[in-house]
Every structure is written in structure tokens, then in C-alpha cells.
Amino acid sequence: MTSRFPDGQDLAQHGLEVLAIEGVGVPAAQRVLDLVGENRQVAGLGAQFVHLAGGQFLPRGVAVGGQQGFEKTLPPGLPYVDYMMPGIFVQVTVFGAMNTAIGLAADLQTGLLERFRSLPMSRVAVLAGRTLADLARNVLVVALMTGLGFAVGFRIHNGAGPFLAGLVLVLAFGLAMSWVYAVIGLAVGDPETAQAAGFPVLAPLVFASSAFIPVATMPGWLQAFAAHRPVSYSASAVRALVLGGPTATYVWDSLAWYAAIILVFAPLGARLYRRTA
């Protein structure tokens, strides 16, 4: 959705046509267009909400319908939804980080970054502002997924404190991944291309990991790859915080991954910004 209508105005124009066809009336539809034109972010946020609300019901369906098969691979007495939700928290923040690539590519295409570049401000500040804005969005996403998780039977086994610490860890991972997608967005410079280029990064990180099933149940050739992904470390750390058990190794390994990602991609993003904006 966001790639088809990157600036919101085209989406509003499309809505105007639909409303007119449906008989709402051109004056009323035009008022909608005017309101959207006053703030180009309105349509984009609406599109993201629809994408989020629709897309995240798939994991909910898996939690309910797939638990009978997956619970056989888990420790006795552990519901699959309790195992899966930490992985879902990690997944949605990785998916949400893709908005950084799409947003920066759209800003680059419209010339907004060029205007920022003319101002007396740090090159990193623009990228940091974008990643922090996407971090704030991820807070809302994680809150929504927490509510959905409780609705399908997810329960905390280790107290509220460790659970909240797990959510903070998830958000830190989302922030680190936003820097990866910032580089992608600046490199391609087009929202649709940014979305297409981001998925090959996302797919192996999420689906070849311990987010949804234990690594031990995977084929041998895949286990070594899956066990050492940042998604696997993050999911295992959050899972240990939520369900109980040894946590220190998973948490420190996760934080090391986040620091390494930011140390590599933040300077790279700043360099691309200087060259492309």
C-alpha cells in the first residue's frame, strides 16, 4: 500500500474517484481530498494501519490453527502461542523497519532530503530522526500485537518486569534494523524499489530463524544458519525473558548484534546521504 501511494496525495485522489463513483458526491469527496492535502502523512498513516491490521491477523490465525502440530516440538505443557508470540514481536519490528527504507526513498524522490541538506544540521540527524520516528511507530505496533496475543491466549510466565524488558529488547532490534533499511532506501531512491529490495533481506532473517519453531527441529543443513541469525538471538532472548530460564547469554548476544549493525550501517547511511541527497 505504502509503495503504491508514497506521498498520500495519489491515494486521496483515488479515494475521491471511488467516493464519487459510489454516490457519496463530489463536493463531500473533494473535502476529503482537501483535508488530506493539508497533511500528506494522513493517507500514509491510514494505509499503514490498514496494512498492519490486515497483515497481522495471519500470525493470529497460525497461533490458533497451527498450535496442535507445533506443540509436539515444544517442552511438555508449553502452549505454542506462548512460544510463538516472542517471535511475532521480533517479526513485526523487522517488518516495521522496512518503513524506513520506503519513507527515505520517498523523501529522496520528492526532494525533501535535498532541502534538509541545505540546512545547517548534522547529516546523521536526518537519518536518526527517521529511525526514531519509526521506533515510535514500532511501539504502537508492539502494543497492538501484545493485545492480540493476549486475546488468543498468550500468557506471561516470568513476571511483568522481564516481559517489559523483552519488549524493550524487541524495540532495540527494530531500531537497529531501521539503519539497515535506511541504507537500502537511500541506495535505491524509489519507494517501490525500496520495498522490493528490502524483502530479500527480511525473508531469510525471519523465516530461517527460531522465531516460530525450535532450531533443533530444522534440517541439519539449515540449523547452523538459523541458530546464528540476529532474529534467532532476539527471539530466544525475548522468549527466555517471557517464559523464564537462562537469559544472560541470549540478551548479551542480541545486544552485540544490535551494536554491530548500528556501527556498520549508521556511518554507511550517513555517507550515502551525503552522496545522494
N, C-alpha and C positions, 0 to 999 in steps of 0.2 A: 504493500500500500504506500509506504513512505517513498519508495523509489519511483512510483508512477506519478505522484503529485508532490515533488520535493519541496515546493515553496508554499503550498496550501492554496494559492490562487487558482490554479488549474482545477483543483478538487472542488473549490467553491463554484467555479464556472460550470463544472459537470453537475454539481448539485442543483444549480439554477435551472439547467436544462431538464433535469429529472423532475424537479418540482413543478415546472411549467407543464410538462407532459402529463403529470399525474393530476393536474387540475387545481393545484394549490393557488396558482395565479402568479403572473409575472411580477406585479408590484411586491407581493409578500416575498417571493423568491429573490427579487432584487435586493430587498432589505437584508436578507441573509447574506447575500454576496457582499454588500457594503460593510456589514459587521465583520465579516471575515477579512475583508480588505484592510480594515483598520488594524488588524493584528495578524500577521501572516503565520504566527505559531498556532493559532486556534485550530485550524484544519489539520495541521500536522499532529498535534497532540490528540485530536479526536481520532485520526487514523491509527495512531499508535495504540490508543486504548482499545479500539475495535480489534486490532491485530492481537493484542495481548489477551483480551477477553476470550477471543475465539481460539487462539493457538494454544493456550494453556489448559484448555479442557481436555486435550489429548492425554497429557500426563495423568490427569484426574481419572480418565477412563482406564488407563493402564493400571492405576493404583487399585481400582475396584475390580476390573475384569481379569487382570493378569496375575493377581496375587496367589491364586491356587497353584499355578505352575511354578512360580518363582520361589515360593516359601519353602519348597523342598530343598533348595540350595542354601538356606539360611540356618542359623542355630535354632534348635527347638524352642518354640514359644515366642519367637520374634516375628511379629506381623510384617509382611512385605512392605506395607505402606510406611512403617516406621524406618525400615531400611532405605526405602526409595526417596523419601522426602529430602534428606540432606543432599542427595544427588540432584534432585529437582531444583533446590535452592541454588546450587552451583550452576546448573544448566541455564536457568533463566537469567542469571547475571552475565553469563558468557553471551547469550543471545542479545541481551540488552546492550552489551558493549558494542555490538555492531552498529548501533545508532550513532556512535562517534564517527565512524567512517562515513556513513551516509550524510550526516549533518555537516561535517567538514568539507566533503566533496561538494555538497550543495552550496555552501558558503563560498567555496573557491570558484564555483561556476558562476555565481551571481556577482562576484566582485567584492563581496563583503570583507574577505580576508585582505584584499588589496587596500581597502580603506583602513583597516586595522593596522596594516603595515606602515601606513603614513603617519601614525600617531607615535608619540614618544613613549613607548612601552616595551617591555621585555617580549621577545619572540616567544619564550616559553609560556608567558602569562596567558596568551590567547588559547594555546592548547590546554594548559592547566584549567582554565575556565571551562572549556568544553568538557573535559573529562570529569570535572567536579559536578557540572550540571547533569551529566549522565549518571554520576554516582547518586545524586539526589533522586533521579528517576528510578534508579535501581532500588532505593529504599522503599519507594511505593510499590514496586513490583514484588519485592520480597515480602512486604506486609500483606499484599494480596494473596500471594502463594501460601503464606502461613495460614491465613483464614481458610483457604481452600483445603489445605492439608488437614486442619482440624475438622473440617466438615466431612472429610472422607475417612476419618478415624485415626489420624496421626496423633500420637501422644509423646510427651517428653518423659524420658526415663531418668534423667540425671539432674533435674532441678532447673529453675528459670535462669540462674546465673550462667551456667555453662551453655545453655541454649542461646542466650543473647550473645555470648562470646562467639558462638558458632556463626551467628548471623553477621556479626562484625567481620569475621574472617571471610565470609562469602562476599561481603561488600568490598573488602580489600582486594579480593581476587578480581571482582568486576572492574575496579579502578585500574588495576594492572593491565587487564585485557583491553581497556579503553585506549591505552597508549599504543598497543599493537594495532588496533583498528584506526587510530589516528594516522599512523604511518600509511596504512592502506588507503585511507580516504585522500590523503594529500598526494599519494603516488599516482592514483588513477584520475582524480579530479572530476569524476562524474558519479552522481548518486546511484544510478543503475549498475554501473560497472563496479562501484564500491561494494554494493550488496552481493553481486556475483563473485567478486574476488574474495570477499570475506568468508563465504561458505566453505571453500576448501580448507581454510584454516580452522573453522569451527567444527566441521564434521569429525575429523579424526580425534580432536581433543575431547569431544563429548562422548561420542558413541564407542570409541575404543578406550574405555576407561571403566573404573569401578563405580561410576555414578549410579548404575541401575542393577548390576549383578556383580557378585564377587569375582575378582580376577582369577581365583583358583578354578572356577567353572569354565573358563575360556579355553580355546585350543592352545596347546603348548606354545606354538609359534607366536601367538598374539599376547601371551601373558607378560613376556618381558617388555614389550612395547607399552601395554596398557598400565603396567604397575608403576611406571616411571613418568607418567603424564602429570602435568600440574593439576588437571581436573581430578585425577585419582587421588593425589595427595590432599587436595582440598576437600573432596567428598569424604575421604577417610577421616580427616581431622574433624570435620563438622559432625560426622557420624559418631565418632568417639565422644565428642562433647555432648551430643544429644542422648546417646544410648548408654554412655558410661564405658569405662575401660581405659587403657593407656592412651594418653593424648599427646604427651610432650613431643615425641618424635615426629608425629604427623603434623603438629602445629608448626614446629620449627622448620621442617622440610617445606611446608607450604609457604611460610614467610620468606624463606630463602628463594623460592621460585619467584614470588612477587617482587622481591627486591631486584633479582637478576633481570626480570622482564622490564621493570621500570628503568633500571640503569642502562639497558641496551636501547630501548625504544624511545625513551624521552629525548635523549640527545639526537637520535636519528630523526625523530619527528621535528625537532627544532631546526635541524639542518634542512629538511625538506621544505619546511615552512619558509625559510629564508630564500630558497630557490624558486618556489612555485608561487608564493603569494605576490 
